Every structure is written in C-alpha cells, then in structure tokens.
Amino acid sequence: MGSVDVVLAAGRVQAIGPGARAGAPEGAEIVDCTGLLVLPGLIDAHTHAVWAGTRLGDFVRRQGGASYASILEGGGGIHTSVAATRAADEATLLALARARLAPMLALGVTTVEVKSGYGLTTEAEARLLRVARAAAGPLRVEPTFLGAHTIPRDRDRADYLDELCGPMMAACAPLATAVDVYCDRGAFTLAEADRILRAGRAHGLAVKAHAEQVEFTGVAALAAGLGALSCDHLERIDDAGITAMAAAGSVAVLLPGAMLYLRDPSPPVARLREAGVRMAVATDLNPGSSPLGDLWTAATLACLTMGLSPEEALAGITANAALALGLPDRGHLRPGAVADVALYRPPPGELADARVLVQYMGGHRAERVYIDGVRVG
C-alpha cells in the first residue's frame, strides 16, 4: 500500500486514504502513514502457546528417522508436554505464555488464537484456558478448548471421552470461544470427533478441527457439516472434504511450520483455491511439531512450500484469519472495522508494497501498532 492516513475513533476505522483526515471527528486518532506500509493488525489463527517443558528429544528423534506418529504412540510427543505442563504452576505457565506472545505483538499481531490441550484433565484444561486469557495483555486472545488433543496415557479411553464431553466440556466452555479436536492416527477417531464437536456446539462453542494431517480420516467433511469455522492442516484432505468446506464456508488454516518440521506433503492449495475455499495462514506455535512464533515467516513459507501467492499469504494472516476465528470485523481496514492497525517500514531500497514483507522472510517488526484505536507498540 502507498502512503495514506487512517482515522481511528471509538475503537473503529473511520476513514482511510490521502484525504481521510479532512472529515475526522473530534478526538479521533489520525495515523500518519507517510513512508510506511499500513496493514490491519495481523491475526494468528492457530497456536498452542500455553505449555511447559521441552520437546527437544522429539526433534532429535525425528532427525534420526522416527515419525511424529510413532513418537506419540510410544508415549512421547504431546504426552511429554502434558506431563510437564501438569507439573507447572499457574504463575509459571502465565509467565511462559506472556513471553511467547509479547514478540508476536512486536511483529504486528493483534489477535491470536490460543488452544488448551496440554492438561487433559478437567482442572488442568480449565487452568490452561484461564492462563490463555490472562496472558493477553494488549494483544487479543481467542481461547479454544482442545481437551481432545489426545487420549491421556493414564486414562481409559471410554472414561476419558465421557469426562471430555461431560464435566470437562461444561467447565471449559465458559472459558473458550471454540472447541477443537485432533482427529488422526494416535488421537481421536471420526466417530469420537463427531461426539466431541457436537458436545462443544451444544455448549455454544464454535467448531474447529485438526484435520487430515498425518492420515486421512474424513474429519474435514464432518466438521464442515457441523458448520466449522475452520479445518486446519489439511495435507491429506480429499475432494469431498474440499467440497464440504466450500459449501459451509469453512476456512482452510494452513500451517507451513508443521508441514516443514514433519516433512509432510503440501495441502492441495490449487484445489482449495479452485473450489473457492478461503485460506488462512498460521504459525501453529507449539513445542513439538511447529516451534515457530513468527507469523511473517509462516506467510513466506506458505508461498515457498505450498504455492500461495503473496496476495493470498497477506489475506491469510489478516482477513481470512479473522474469518477462521469468526471475527469478520477484523483483518481489514474498511470503515467500520475494528481499529487494529500495524505500520511497517519497507526493507531498505524496496518498494512501498506490502508484498515485500512476504518476499523477505520473517522478523518484520512493526513501527507502530494500534489495538482498538489505541497505540500499544
């Protein structure tokens, strides 16, 4: 984008353009964007930012040839993070989450989705959602309940499902905005996912799904049929799933960090595009399969490894990411939009074109950040 003025008032974008300040209401914030690139505040629509412990051992084992699924089934992976997270107190988890989210704000991220999923008991999952909310600061956090991350090793499968869909859901739903399920090898079956997502929907939660990542399960079509806001990963989605997502308006959240770390194939971006499925891009920040916290790096990787255009990548971290979270008034700078704005200086000698921020990989610190029309960075 070229140089423009943005007028912010009452927490909303009032006007944008070279002459915008002329009709600005009294008390409005006039954002002078001369020489800078102006974008809506970025949105990271898929993270697991609350955890304790390390998964370095998993990384070393995968480099030695072990698969993600075999490590999980052997008691590592998510189970390692669950043990360490359960052992940490709430203050420690809060400090760790804040330390992970603060750099995101510096990059111009103004909204981030944060999933639970490393507690896997009613008390521990509720605690993770409380921590996610408390970690927000000026950054907006959208908490998602992911008690259906995997079956804990210390629990009977049927008993855990009963707790998950009953008392755990009841305790966690008031703390979350969406319910998610990891339906895949080593995690939950399609029938279990159906039960979990329906239970979440009955508690007023929006529906999301980790879908078709390690193995094809059919959960993308299932979740779309339940009105899912998004289906995420999608490396192995089939045509029926794509058709169902297009019909439902479910957003495809692409996670190039996980795809790269796990050496998975790319999702079928051309088929998603042809079907009219909107595509978001997120970091999937987590300790095991995507220890990536830079949304700009994720945007560039989505172009290089998945075939998105720079324009699609920019939409993927703004407008389409907002839709993946059910927030249509964010991710764009039209009058009436939430007044979340990020300003960037182009790399030295480069064009005043936001696409250069995708061309140059990562580390693009925002010159200024506004949330709700108030400067926060």
Secondary structure per residue as TSV (DSSP state, phi and psi in degrees):
chain	resnum	aa	ss	phi	psi
A	1	M	-	360.0	149.4
A	2	G	-	-83.4	-170.9
A	3	S	S	-73.1	130.3
A	4	V	-	-146.0	166.2
A	5	D	E	-105.7	143.7
A	6	V	E	-119.5	127.5
A	7	V	E	-102.5	123.6
A	8	L	E	-118.7	132.2
A	9	A	E	-156.9	143.0
A	10	A	T	55.5	34.5
A	11	G	T	75.1	11.0
A	12	R	E	-131.3	155.9
A	13	V	E	-72.9	124.2
A	14	Q	E	-94.5	-40.1
A	15	A	E	-161.5	157.5
A	16	I	E	-147.9	135.8
A	17	G	E	143.8	171.4
A	18	P	T	-58.7	-33.0
A	19	G	T	-106.7	19.6
A	20	A	G	-62.9	-34.3
A	21	R	G	-69.3	-17.2
A	22	A	G	-59.8	-38.5
A	23	G	G	-106.9	23.6
A	24	A	-	-67.0	136.2
A	25	P	-	-68.8	159.2
A	26	E	T	-60.8	133.9
A	27	G	T	84.4	1.9
A	28	A	-	-70.0	152.6
A	29	E	E	-88.5	120.2
A	30	I	E	-98.9	112.8
A	31	V	E	-94.6	109.7
A	32	D	E	-84.6	114.3
A	33	C	-	-102.6	18.8
A	34	T	T	-54.6	125.7
A	35	G	T	76.5	3.2
A	36	L	S	-119.8	160.8
A	37	L	E	-92.1	132.3
A	38	V	E	-114.4	128.0
A	39	L	E	-133.9	156.2
A	40	P	E	-63.0	153.1
A	41	G	-	-52.2	136.3
A	42	L	E	-72.3	156.7
A	43	I	E	-131.8	119.6
A	44	D	E	-98.4	106.3
A	45	A	-	-90.8	8.5
A	46	H	-	-160.5	104.6
A	47	T	B	-141.3	162.5
A	48	H	-	-125.5	60.2
A	49	A	-	-78.5	-4.7
A	50	V	-	-109.9	105.7
A	51	W	-	-159.2	166.1
A	52	A	-	-126.7	162.6
A	53	G	S	87.8	-179.0
A	54	T	-	-124.1	151.7
A	55	R	-	-120.9	27.6
A	56	L	H	-56.5	-38.2
A	57	G	H	-58.9	-39.0
A	58	D	H	-62.1	-44.5
A	59	F	H	-60.5	-44.7
A	60	V	H	-63.5	-41.5
A	61	R	H	-66.4	-38.8
A	62	R	H	-66.3	-37.2
A	63	Q	H	-66.0	-22.2
A	64	G	T	-89.2	0.7
A	65	G	T	114.1	-8.7
A	66	A	-	-72.5	147.3
A	67	S	-	-91.1	158.7
A	68	Y	H	-56.6	-45.5
A	69	A	H	-64.4	-41.7
A	70	S	H	-67.7	-35.5
A	71	I	H	-65.9	-43.8
A	72	L	H	-62.1	-47.6
A	73	E	H	-66.9	-21.6
A	74	G	T	-88.4	3.6
A	75	G	T	101.4	0.6
A	76	G	-	-95.5	-148.9
A	77	G	T	60.1	-129.1
A	78	I	H	-54.7	-38.0
A	79	H	H	-60.5	-36.0
A	80	T	H	-62.2	-45.5
A	81	S	H	-67.6	-35.2
A	82	V	H	-61.7	-46.3
A	83	A	H	-61.2	-45.0
A	84	A	H	-70.0	-37.1
A	85	T	H	-70.7	-40.5
A	86	R	H	-60.8	-34.6
A	87	A	H	-77.9	-17.7
A	88	A	S	-84.6	146.7
A	89	D	-	-83.6	168.8
A	90	E	H	-63.8	-37.3
A	91	A	H	-63.5	-40.3
A	92	T	H	-65.4	-44.9
A	93	L	H	-62.4	-39.0
A	94	L	H	-65.6	-43.7
A	95	A	H	-62.8	-40.7
A	96	L	H	-66.4	-43.4
A	97	A	H	-64.0	-43.3
A	98	R	H	-62.6	-38.0
A	99	A	H	-66.3	-27.5
A	100	R	H	-82.7	-32.5
A	101	L	H	-82.3	-31.9
A	102	A	H	-56.6	-44.5
A	103	P	H	-63.5	-27.2
A	104	M	H	-64.2	-43.7
A	105	L	H	-59.6	-39.5
A	106	A	H	-63.3	-25.9
A	107	L	T	-85.4	-3.4
A	108	G	T	100.0	7.9
A	109	V	E	-78.2	127.1
A	110	T	E	-113.8	-17.1
A	111	T	E	-135.5	134.2
A	112	V	E	-138.6	133.7
A	113	E	E	-83.6	135.4
A	114	V	E	-129.2	123.7
A	115	K	E	-95.4	150.5
A	116	S	-	-82.5	-157.0
A	117	G	-	119.8	-5.8
A	118	Y	S	-110.5	23.0
A	119	G	-	-114.0	-55.7
A	120	L	-	60.3	27.0
A	121	T	S	-133.9	162.8
A	122	T	H	-59.3	-48.3
A	123	E	H	-65.4	-43.5
A	124	A	H	-69.7	-38.6
A	125	E	H	-66.7	-41.8
A	126	A	H	-62.3	-38.7
A	127	R	H	-62.6	-42.3
A	128	L	H	-63.9	-37.7
A	129	L	H	-69.4	-37.3
A	130	R	H	-62.7	-42.5
A	131	V	H	-63.1	-43.3
A	132	A	H	-58.1	-43.4
A	133	R	H	-66.0	-43.4
A	134	A	H	-70.2	-24.3
A	135	A	T	-78.1	-6.4
A	136	A	-	-60.8	-51.9
A	137	G	T	63.3	-139.3
A	138	P	T	-70.5	-26.6
A	139	L	S	-66.6	139.8
A	140	R	E	-83.8	131.5
A	141	V	E	-116.0	130.6
A	142	E	E	-107.1	106.4
A	143	P	E	-83.1	135.0
A	144	T	E	-119.8	133.5
A	145	F	E	-84.8	116.4
A	146	L	E	-124.2	49.5
A	147	G	E	-61.8	-19.4
A	148	A	E	-92.5	52.7
A	149	H	S	-85.5	-44.4
A	150	T	-	-166.5	170.3
A	151	I	-	-81.8	122.0
A	152	P	-	-61.3	144.9
A	153	R	T	-68.5	-19.7
A	154	D	T	-96.2	15.5
A	155	R	S	-129.7	146.7
A	156	D	-	-69.8	137.4
A	157	R	H	-59.2	-49.8
A	158	A	H	-64.2	-40.3
A	159	D	H	-64.9	-40.1
A	160	Y	H	-66.2	-40.0
A	161	L	H	-62.0	-40.4
A	162	D	H	-62.8	-42.9
A	163	E	H	-65.8	-44.2
A	164	L	I	-58.6	-46.4
A	165	C	I	-84.5	-8.9
A	166	G	I	-110.8	-102.7
A	167	P	I	-63.8	-34.0
A	168	M	I	-66.7	-44.9
A	169	M	H	-61.1	-43.4
A	170	A	H	-62.8	-37.4
A	171	A	H	-75.6	-33.7
A	172	C	H	-93.3	-26.9
A	173	A	G	-56.9	-40.6
A	174	P	G	-66.1	-16.0
A	175	L	G	-98.0	-3.3
A	176	A	-	-125.3	166.9
A	177	T	S	-111.5	-16.2
A	178	A	E	-147.4	160.8
A	179	V	E	-115.7	142.4
A	180	D	E	-131.6	157.8
A	181	V	E	-143.2	139.7
A	182	Y	B	-97.8	97.5
A	183	C	B	-99.5	104.9
A	184	D	S	-172.4	175.9
A	185	R	T	-56.7	131.0
A	186	G	T	83.5	-0.5
A	187	A	S	-127.7	-117.3
A	188	F	B	-108.0	147.8
A	189	T	-	-81.0	170.0
A	190	L	H	-62.5	-43.7
A	191	A	H	-63.8	-39.8
A	192	E	H	-66.0	-40.5
A	193	A	H	-61.5	-40.4
A	194	D	H	-59.6	-46.3
A	195	R	H	-63.2	-43.5
A	196	I	H	-66.0	-47.4
A	197	L	H	-66.0	-37.9
A	198	R	H	-65.7	-37.8
A	199	A	H	-63.7	-43.3
A	200	G	H	-62.8	-42.8
A	201	R	H	-63.3	-37.1
A	202	A	H	-64.8	-24.2
A	203	H	T	-91.4	9.7
A	204	G	T	86.4	12.6
A	205	L	-	-90.5	144.2
A	206	A	E	-68.7	157.6
A	207	V	E	-105.5	135.9
A	208	K	E	-140.9	164.0
A	209	A	E	-152.6	136.8
A	210	H	E	-75.0	113.5
A	211	A	E	-129.6	133.8
A	212	E	S	54.0	44.1
A	213	Q	S	-91.0	-69.9
A	214	V	S	-80.9	-45.2
A	215	E	S	-136.1	152.8
A	216	F	-	-71.5	132.9
A	217	T	-	-126.7	-20.8
A	218	G	S	91.6	5.6
A	219	V	H	-71.9	-24.0
A	220	A	H	-63.0	-46.3
A	221	A	H	-64.6	-40.6
A	222	L	H	-60.5	-51.5
A	223	A	H	-63.5	-41.7
A	224	A	H	-60.3	-39.3
A	225	G	H	-63.9	-22.3
A	226	L	T	-93.6	8.5
A	227	G	T	82.0	31.0
A	228	A	-	-57.4	136.3
A	229	L	S	-62.7	-41.0
A	230	S	E	-152.1	155.4
A	231	C	E	-123.3	129.6
A	232	D	E	-116.7	146.7
A	233	H	E	89.7	-87.3
A	234	L	-	71.4	20.6
A	235	E	T	-58.4	-29.7
A	236	R	T	-121.9	28.9
A	237	I	-	-68.7	147.9
A	238	D	-	-103.8	178.0
A	239	D	H	-64.0	-35.8
A	240	A	H	-63.8	-39.6
A	241	G	H	-65.7	-41.3
A	242	I	H	-63.0	-44.3
A	243	T	H	-61.4	-42.9
A	244	A	H	-64.5	-41.5
A	245	M	H	-64.3	-42.6
A	246	A	H	-61.5	-42.9
A	247	A	H	-65.5	-36.4
A	248	A	H	-85.9	-14.3
A	249	G	T	76.1	19.3
A	250	S	-	-71.4	135.2
A	251	V	E	-84.2	138.8
A	252	A	E	-87.5	112.4
A	253	V	E	-94.2	111.1
A	254	L	E	-92.6	136.9
A	255	L	-	-127.1	78.6
A	256	P	H	-65.9	-24.3
A	257	G	H	-62.6	-49.1
A	258	A	H	-64.4	-41.2
A	259	M	H	-59.3	-41.2
A	260	L	H	-71.9	-46.2
A	261	Y	H	-64.7	-34.4
A	262	L	T	-96.0	0.8
A	263	R	T	56.4	41.2
A	264	D	-	-85.5	161.7
A	265	P	-	-71.5	162.5
A	266	S	-	-73.2	146.3
A	267	P	-	-58.4	157.9
A	268	P	-	-78.4	74.4
A	269	V	H	-58.8	-41.8
A	270	A	H	-61.0	-39.9
A	271	R	H	-71.4	-37.7
A	272	L	H	-62.2	-44.2
A	273	R	H	-62.0	-47.3
A	274	E	H	-61.5	-35.0
A	275	A	H	-78.9	-9.7
A	276	G	T	83.5	19.4
A	277	V	-	-78.5	125.6
A	278	R	-	-68.1	143.4
A	279	M	E	-120.9	123.3
A	280	A	E	-102.7	162.5
A	281	V	E	-128.8	132.6
A	282	A	-	-138.8	166.7
A	283	T	-	-80.7	-31.1
A	284	D	-	59.1	32.0
A	285	L	B	-47.9	117.7
A	286	N	-	-159.9	165.0
A	287	P	S	-79.2	-12.4
A	288	G	S	-109.6	-65.8
A	289	S	S	-95.2	-9.4
A	290	S	-	-158.0	71.3
A	291	P	-	-76.3	64.6
A	292	L	-	-127.6	122.0
A	293	G	-	-114.5	4.0
A	294	D	-	-104.3	107.6
A	295	L	H	-67.2	-30.7
A	296	W	H	-64.6	-39.0
A	297	T	H	-63.0	-42.2
A	298	A	H	-59.8	-40.2
A	299	A	H	-62.7	-43.8
A	300	T	H	-65.8	-42.7
A	301	L	H	-62.9	-34.1
A	302	A	H	-62.9	-33.6
A	303	C	H	-72.6	-47.8
A	304	L	H	-73.9	-34.2
A	305	T	H	-106.5	-18.3
A	306	M	H	-118.6	-15.9
A	307	G	-	91.7	15.9
A	308	L	-	-69.4	151.7
A	309	S	-	-80.3	160.1
A	310	P	H	-57.4	-36.5
A	311	E	H	-64.2	-41.1
A	312	E	H	-65.9	-37.8
A	313	A	H	-64.8	-41.9
A	314	L	H	-63.7	-44.1
A	315	A	H	-62.9	-31.6
A	316	G	H	-69.6	-22.6
A	317	I	T	-107.9	9.5
A	318	T	T	-132.0	-96.2
A	319	A	H	-62.3	-45.5
A	320	N	H	-72.5	-32.1
A	321	A	H	-64.6	-37.7
A	322	A	H	-62.1	-42.8
A	323	L	H	-65.6	-33.3
A	324	A	H	-64.4	-20.0
A	325	L	T	-105.9	5.3
A	326	G	T	71.6	34.3
A	327	L	-	-125.8	71.0
A	328	P	T	-68.9	-10.8
A	329	D	T	-92.9	11.2
A	330	R	S	-121.2	170.9
A	331	G	S	83.1	6.3
A	332	H	S	-149.1	167.1
A	333	L	-	-117.3	27.8
A	334	R	S	-73.6	151.9
A	335	P	T	-52.8	132.9
A	336	G	T	99.4	-14.7
A	337	A	S	-71.0	154.8
A	338	V	B	-56.1	137.0
A	339	A	-	-82.5	61.9
A	340	D	-	-104.7	118.2
A	341	V	E	-137.3	141.9
A	342	A	E	-130.5	133.0
A	343	L	E	-114.1	137.7
A	344	Y	E	-131.7	149.7
A	345	R	-	-96.4	130.2
A	346	P	-	-61.1	153.5
A	347	P	-	-54.7	151.0
A	348	P	T	-52.3	129.6
A	349	G	T	79.3	1.0
A	350	E	-	-93.7	167.2
A	351	L	-	-69.2	154.6
A	352	A	S	-81.6	69.3
A	353	D	-	-139.2	121.1
A	354	A	T	-59.0	-21.8
A	355	R	T	-63.5	-21.9
A	356	V	H	-68.5	-23.7
A	357	L	H	-71.1	-21.3
A	358	V	H	-85.8	-37.2
A	359	Q	H	-60.6	-44.9
A	360	Y	S	-87.5	123.1
A	361	M	-	-79.9	113.6
A	362	G	S	73.9	165.3
A	363	G	-	76.3	18.6
A	364	H	-	-82.9	95.1
A	365	R	-	-76.1	135.9
A	366	A	-	-74.4	138.9
A	367	E	S	-68.9	-40.8
A	368	R	E	-145.6	147.2
A	369	V	E	-133.2	133.7
A	370	Y	E	-121.1	135.3
A	371	I	E	-126.8	126.5
A	372	D	T	57.8	30.1
A	373	G	T	80.5	3.6
A	374	V	E	-110.5	132.1
A	375	R	E	-70.2	127.2
A	376	V	-	-122.9	-3.2
A	377	G	-	-165.9	360.0
